[in-house]
């Protein structure tokens, strides 16, 4: 019971207070990939804690309670108005049902949005391959003078660029392509979909509501950081100003769609923050950071139980 309450408290804390410290990490002194990993880890941690807590609430934890069977017996006693009613069992059962209901709703939204995204992606890529000129390294070239670039994720993921992009200077063109490749290699489309699912299913939760807007910007910043490391800040800045959003589909990650002004500001102020931490450590460090509230919540509940046992309980 103590662990279940600790995990439930952790889920509530991260869901409510997570945006406060996560948004604070979005600054030029912090590598965007690390901030992105923090948001994604927290978005996954909340349902995981809730699921584990709901499961533990249904398990046996005392000699007088036989898990779900004991709670069902309490419910029957309450309905029949006879026998002893284990009110704690009813609270546990109600909390577990609420948590499972919310998680089930998230699952339904995830299935619906994932299917819609996959259907659009397959149809769009099939159409592109019929009208585009296939280049090297999964690049499809459109005969369009406007410089436009975007990427489509999935197993058949590709980069779509126009003749206008090919006409840019070599450093700018390479920066554009590096940005889009970073989206594919980082599975950014999947991360944006995850944030969209959580924001659509649970908009009343601050972490989910804020994450739906923060993650799309952070994946662009993370892709910018990769392109800047490979080709320099100058060519990337010029490419951001040159490439247009015109005609890019909503389901893709476009080079110049999200928070262009903020990204230009980041490029101007960036000083290689977090350079002491290898890029491959972004997610492990972010997971440890996200787990800190969970450990703190479990410790707080355990301390409260000890205080009760040795104080009010008289043990």
Secondary structure, 3 states (H helix, E strand, C coil): CHHHHHHHHHHHHHHHHHHHHHHHCCCCCCCHHHHHHHHHHHHHHHHHHHHHHHHHHCCCCECCECHHHHHHHHHHHHHHCCCCCCHHHHHHHHHHHHHHHHHHHHHHHHHHHHHHHHHHHHHHHHHHHHHCEECCCCEEEECCCCCEEEEECCCCCEEEEEHHHHCCCHHHHHHHHHHHHHHHHCCHHHHHHHHHHHHHHCCCCHHHHHHHHHHHHHHHHHHHHHHHHHHCHHHHHHHHHHCECCCCCCCCEECCCCCHHHHHHHHHHCCCCCCCCCHHHHHHHHHHHHHHHHHHHHHHHHHHHHHHHHHHCCC
